[in-house]
Amino acid sequence: MTVQRGYDPRDFSLLVSGGTAAVHAVRMAQELRIPRVICPLSPGTFSAYGLITADARYDVYRSYVSLTSQADPGVMQGIYDDLKKEAEGEIEKLGFKSEEIKRHYTIDMRYSGQAHEVAMEVPPDMMQGKMDKESIRKLEAMFHERHKSLFGHASPEGGVEFITLSVTAIGPIEKEEMYEIEEGSEDAEHAMKGVRQVFFEEFKGYGDCKTYDRYSLKANNVIQGPAIVEQMDTTIVIPPRQRARVDRFGNIMIDVTP
């Protein structure tokens, strides 16, 4: 999916989420040539934490199928105004004030004859006034640029269609600040629980593997693979030749070697 959308996995880090992902994350990163794996403090509850801290959000859509050359900016502005009113109303029911609500405007566009659309973010300044023919020309130019970025080509001479208009209203939830863990040195021996036999393909069989307690690790600790880090909600596997370090927020950062 990332490559199809013009993103190179080698430019990113792999963030672990879920109870079993940390077991396989480094191997996946090696396959995709991702240079770093990030294991947050509680991967197994990562999604649940995101759910209870996520902003309130309401999306509303309306179809408007038209060639850009034939589109009526007045009609489009009217649709956006109606969608905005509906989305804001739903968020206000949750107790948010109008001045607290954030708004995002999107329009799905495609080349004539295509079976898929590209979601385009409508610039906020465009929605502060009234849409006009110049607004449509700007959206069309943005679409050509976005299409080229995603798929490697564009057709400025081709016909472009508007398909769907949408408005997203967001009620922001106050976020807690991340806390820092106790600072230590590179030496992580204080967190070691023992040594056990673990199968790694590099060993062509079973070999000695140090096991660490996640909750005893301190900032700046370094763990050289092969190693296993155990905690309540997941198990982190650090294969041979891989090096991990703990940052000040307790995240385990694994530098991936192919």
C-alpha positions as CSV (number, residue, x, y, z in Angstrom):
1,M,0.0,0.0,0.0
2,T,2.8,2.4,0.8
3,V,4.7,1.8,-2.4
4,Q,1.5,2.1,-4.5
5,R,0.9,5.5,-2.9
6,G,4.4,6.7,-3.7
7,Y,6.0,6.1,-0.3
8,D,9.2,4.2,0.2
9,P,9.2,2.0,3.4
10,R,12.9,2.6,3.7
11,D,12.2,6.2,4.6
12,F,10.1,5.3,7.7
13,S,10.2,3.5,11.0
14,L,8.0,0.5,11.8
15,L,5.8,1.2,14.9
16,V,4.7,-1.9,16.8
17,S,1.1,-2.2,17.9
18,G,-0.6,-5.2,19.3
19,G,0.2,-8.1,21.5
20,T,2.1,-10.3,19.0
21,A,3.5,-7.8,16.6
22,A,6.7,-7.3,18.6
23,V,7.6,-11.0,18.0
24,H,7.7,-10.6,14.3
25,A,8.4,-6.8,13.8
26,V,12.2,-7.0,13.2
27,R,11.8,-9.8,10.6
28,M,9.1,-7.8,8.8
29,A,11.4,-4.7,8.8
30,Q,14.3,-6.7,7.4
31,E,12.0,-8.0,4.5
32,L,10.9,-4.4,3.7
33,R,14.3,-2.8,4.5
34,I,12.8,-0.6,7.1
35,P,15.7,0.8,9.1
36,R,14.1,1.0,12.6
37,V,11.5,-0.7,14.7
38,I,9.8,1.3,17.5
39,C,8.3,-0.6,20.4
40,P,6.2,1.7,22.6
41,L,5.9,1.2,26.3
42,S,2.6,-0.9,26.1
43,P,2.2,-2.2,22.5
44,G,-0.6,-4.6,23.6
45,T,-2.8,-1.8,24.8
46,F,-1.7,0.7,22.2
47,S,-5.0,0.6,20.2
48,A,-7.1,0.7,23.3
49,Y,-5.2,3.7,24.6
50,G,-5.7,5.4,21.2
51,L,-9.4,4.8,21.4
52,I,-9.9,6.4,24.7
53,T,-7.7,9.4,23.9
54,A,-8.9,10.0,20.3
55,D,-10.6,13.2,19.3
56,A,-14.4,13.1,18.7
57,R,-14.9,13.1,15.0
58,Y,-17.9,13.2,12.6
59,D,-17.6,12.8,8.8
60,V,-20.4,13.7,6.4
61,Y,-20.5,13.2,2.6
62,R,-22.5,14.2,-0.4
63,S,-22.1,13.2,-4.0
64,Y,-21.5,15.9,-6.6
65,V,-20.5,14.3,-9.9
66,S,-19.4,16.8,-12.5
67,L,-16.6,17.6,-14.8
68,T,-14.5,20.4,-13.4
69,S,-15.2,22.3,-16.6
70,Q,-18.9,22.1,-16.0
71,A,-18.9,22.4,-12.2
72,D,-21.0,25.2,-10.5
73,P,-18.9,26.7,-7.7
74,G,-22.1,28.2,-6.1
75,V,-23.7,24.7,-5.8
76,M,-20.5,23.3,-4.4
77,Q,-20.3,26.1,-1.8
78,G,-23.9,25.4,-0.8
79,I,-23.2,21.7,-0.3
80,Y,-20.2,22.5,1.8
81,D,-22.2,24.9,3.9
82,D,-24.9,22.2,4.5
83,L,-22.3,19.6,5.3
84,K,-20.5,21.9,7.7
85,K,-23.7,22.7,9.6
86,E,-24.6,19.0,10.0
87,A,-21.1,17.9,11.1
88,E,-20.7,20.8,13.6
89,G,-24.2,20.1,15.0
90,E,-23.3,16.4,15.8
91,I,-20.0,17.4,17.5
92,E,-21.8,20.2,19.5
93,K,-24.2,17.5,20.8
94,L,-21.1,16.0,22.6
95,G,-20.5,19.2,24.5
96,F,-18.0,21.0,22.3
97,K,-18.4,24.7,21.6
98,S,-18.3,26.0,18.1
99,E,-15.0,27.8,18.6
100,E,-13.4,24.5,19.8
101,I,-14.3,22.5,16.7
102,K,-11.8,21.9,13.9
103,R,-13.0,21.5,10.4
104,H,-11.5,19.8,7.4
105,Y,-12.9,19.9,3.9
106,T,-12.2,17.2,1.3
107,I,-13.2,16.5,-2.2
108,D,-12.8,13.2,-4.1
109,M,-11.5,13.7,-7.7
110,R,-10.5,11.5,-10.6
111,Y,-9.7,11.6,-14.3
112,S,-12.7,10.9,-16.5
113,G,-13.2,7.2,-17.0
114,Q,-11.2,6.2,-13.9
115,A,-12.7,3.7,-11.4
116,H,-11.0,5.1,-8.3
117,E,-10.8,8.6,-6.8
118,V,-8.1,10.6,-5.0
119,A,-9.2,12.4,-1.8
120,M,-8.0,16.0,-2.0
121,E,-7.8,18.3,1.0
122,V,-9.4,21.6,0.3
123,P,-7.2,24.5,1.5
124,P,-8.8,26.3,4.5
125,D,-8.3,29.7,2.9
126,M,-10.5,28.5,0.0
127,M,-13.4,27.9,2.4
128,Q,-13.1,31.2,4.2
129,G,-14.7,33.0,1.3
130,K,-17.0,31.8,-1.5
131,M,-15.9,29.2,-4.1
132,D,-15.5,30.5,-7.6
133,K,-14.1,29.4,-10.9
134,E,-10.6,30.2,-9.7
135,S,-11.1,27.8,-6.8
136,I,-12.0,25.0,-9.3
137,R,-8.9,25.7,-11.3
138,K,-6.7,25.5,-8.2
139,L,-8.3,22.2,-7.2
140,E,-7.7,20.8,-10.6
141,A,-4.1,21.8,-10.5
142,M,-3.7,20.3,-7.1
143,F,-5.2,17.1,-8.3
144,H,-2.8,16.7,-11.2
145,E,0.1,17.3,-8.8
146,R,-1.2,14.8,-6.2
147,H,-2.0,12.2,-8.9
148,K,1.6,12.4,-10.1
149,S,2.9,12.1,-6.6
150,L,0.8,9.0,-5.9
151,F,1.1,7.1,-9.2
152,G,4.0,8.6,-11.0
153,H,2.1,10.2,-13.8
154,A,-0.5,12.9,-14.5
155,S,-2.6,14.0,-17.5
156,P,-3.1,17.7,-17.4
157,E,-4.8,17.6,-20.7
158,G,-7.3,15.0,-19.6
159,G,-10.8,15.7,-18.2
160,V,-11.1,15.8,-14.4
161,E,-14.3,15.0,-12.4
162,F,-15.5,15.9,-9.0
163,I,-17.2,12.9,-7.3
164,T,-17.8,13.5,-3.6
165,L,-17.6,16.5,-1.2
166,S,-17.1,15.9,2.5
167,V,-16.6,17.8,5.7
168,T,-15.0,16.5,8.9
169,A,-15.7,18.1,12.2
170,I,-13.4,17.3,15.1
171,G,-13.8,17.9,18.8
172,P,-10.3,17.9,20.3
173,I,-9.7,15.9,23.4
174,E,-7.0,17.2,25.7
175,K,-4.0,14.9,25.6
176,E,-1.8,13.8,28.5
177,E,1.9,14.6,28.3
178,M,4.3,11.7,28.0
179,Y,6.3,11.0,31.1
180,E,10.0,10.2,31.1
181,I,11.4,7.0,32.7
182,E,14.4,6.8,35.0
183,E,17.7,7.5,33.3
184,G,20.5,4.9,33.3
185,S,23.6,4.0,31.4
186,E,24.0,1.7,28.4
187,D,24.4,-1.2,30.7
188,A,21.1,-3.2,30.9
189,E,22.4,-6.1,33.0
190,H,20.2,-5.0,36.0
191,A,17.1,-5.8,33.9
192,M,18.3,-9.3,32.8
193,K,16.1,-12.1,34.0
194,G,18.3,-15.0,32.8
195,V,19.4,-16.9,29.7
196,R,17.3,-19.4,27.8
197,Q,17.5,-21.5,24.6
198,V,15.8,-19.9,21.6
199,F,15.6,-20.9,18.0
200,F,17.0,-18.4,15.5
201,E,17.7,-19.1,11.8
202,E,21.1,-17.4,12.3
203,F,22.0,-20.2,14.8
204,K,20.6,-22.9,12.5
205,G,19.1,-24.2,15.7
206,Y,18.8,-23.3,19.3
207,G,21.2,-20.9,21.1
208,D,21.6,-18.9,24.2
209,C,19.4,-15.8,24.4
210,K,19.3,-13.2,27.2
211,T,15.9,-12.4,28.6
212,Y,15.1,-8.9,30.0
213,D,12.3,-7.5,32.2
214,R,10.8,-4.5,30.3
215,Y,9.7,-2.7,33.4
216,S,13.3,-2.7,34.8
217,L,14.9,-1.1,31.8
218,K,16.0,2.5,32.1
219,A,16.6,5.3,29.5
220,N,19.8,4.9,27.6
221,N,20.0,1.1,28.2
222,V,21.4,-0.8,25.2
223,I,20.5,-4.4,24.4
224,Q,22.4,-6.4,21.8
225,G,20.6,-9.3,20.1
226,P,19.8,-12.0,20.4
227,A,17.6,-11.0,23.2
228,I,14.0,-11.2,24.4
229,V,12.2,-8.5,26.4
230,E,9.2,-9.7,28.4
231,Q,6.3,-7.6,29.7
232,M,2.7,-8.2,30.6
233,D,1.1,-7.4,27.2
234,T,3.7,-8.5,24.7
235,T,7.1,-10.2,24.1
236,I,9.8,-8.3,22.1
237,V,12.2,-10.4,20.0
238,I,15.5,-8.9,19.1
239,P,17.2,-11.3,16.7
240,P,21.0,-11.7,16.4
241,R,23.0,-8.8,15.1
242,Q,20.3,-6.3,16.0
243,R,20.9,-3.5,18.5
244,A,18.2,-1.9,20.7
245,R,18.2,1.1,22.9
246,V,15.7,2.6,25.3
247,D,14.8,6.3,24.9
248,R,13.7,8.7,27.7
249,F,10.1,7.8,27.2
250,G,10.6,4.1,27.6
251,N,10.3,3.3,23.9
252,I,12.6,0.5,22.7
253,M,14.3,1.6,19.4
254,I,15.7,-1.3,17.4
255,D,18.2,-0.5,14.7
256,V,17.6,-3.0,12.0
257,T,20.5,-4.8,10.2
258,P,19.6,-6.7,7.1
